[in-house]
Amino acid sequence: MASNVVARRCAMFFFALSVCVAGARYMTEAHAAGAFAVGKCGAYGQAFDYGAEHDARAAAQKQCKGDCTTVTMKRACAAMSVDLSNPCGAYGYAVKPKISATLNAATRECYKYGGKECVIRAWACDAKG
């Protein structure tokens, strides 16, 4: 009789755990849209963990002053690098699955376009990026 009670409690525990895991996964997927807007002179805007890409794009674009390019990131990271010696000169940006690769790629892009002292200006990650 005691073993039946234990078995029922274990079954209920694992059922509740399954519901929690499924709910957490749904919540992460529901809020997994992000965007990063970049522009000249170090201008940027960022939005992450939005429910829809168009909402994230609009929020990032709104924060960025000037003529900005907006890229989306879903379960990824985005970064912007600017030339410290001339912030209105060369800049680069990247979107990659991991933050380390993103920072490196953004810095390389800045140097690629003529930057002399490229540094990370901003970065953001969206839902497990």
N, C-alpha and C positions, 0 to 999 in steps of 0.2 A: 504494500500500500504506500509506504514512504517513497519507494522508488518511482511510483507513478507520479507522485506530487513533484518530485525532483525532475523527472522527465518533462512534465508539463511546464514547469518553471524555466527549464533550459530551452524548451521550444519557444516559449513566449519571449524569452530574452533574445534569442537569435532572430525571431520575427521582427521584434522592435529594432534590433540592430540593423537588419536589412532595410527597413523602412527609413531609418536615419541616414544610412549610406546612400540610398537612392535619392532621398530628398536633398542631401548635400551635393550630390552630382548634378541634380537638376538646377539647383541654385547657382552653381558655378557656371554651368552652360548658359543659363538664362542671362547672366551678367558677365559676358565674356567678349564684349566688343569695345575696342578702344581706337583712338586716333591720335595722331601727332601732327601738328602743323608747324612748318618751318619757313622762315623768311630771312631777308637780308638784315644785317646789323644786329644779329643775335635774337631776332624776334621769334617767338615760339608760343605754342599753345598745346595743352595736353588734356586728354580725357580718357579715362579708363574704367573698366567694369560697367559699361552701359549695356542696356538691354538690346539695342539695335545699332548697327554701324552708322546709319545716317544721323542718329542722335549724337553719337560720339564725334563724328566729323563736324557737325554744327557747333558743338561745344568747344572743340579744339580750335576751329577756325575763328570763333568769336574772341578767344583769348589772344590770338596772334595779331599783332598790329602790322599793317602793310599788306603787300602782295605775298601771300603765303601759299605754299604747296602743302596739301594735307594727304597723309598716308594712313592707312588703317593698320591696326595690329590686333590680331585675335590669338589669344594665348601666346603672346610674343612680347618682345621689348622693342622700344624705339629710342634712338638717341640722336642728338645734334651736337656737332663739334664746330667751333668757330676759331678763326685765327686771332689769337690774343694780341698780336702786334697790330692788327687791322680788323677790328670786329665787323666792319662793313664790307670787308673783302671776301676772301674764300670761306666757304663753310661746307659741311657735309653732313649727311644723315643716313641712317640705316635702320632696318627692321629685321630682326633675327629672333629665333626661338629662345636664346639664352642671353642674359645681360652682358656677359663677358664678350661674346662674339659681336654683340651690337655695339658696344663701346669701341672695340677695336676697328670695326668696319666704318663707323662714323668718323673716327679720327683719320683713317686711311683716305676716305673720300675728301676730307678737308685738305689734306696734303696733296692729293691728286689734282685738285683745282687751284693749286698755287699757294696754299697756306704755309707760313713759315714757323709758327708756334701754335699749333692746333691743340685746343683743349675742349673737354666736354662742357657744353653750356647747359644742357638739360637732358633728362632721360625719364622714361616711364615704362613700367611693365603692366601687362594686362592679364589677369587670371592665369596664374601658373607660368608666366613667362620668365 
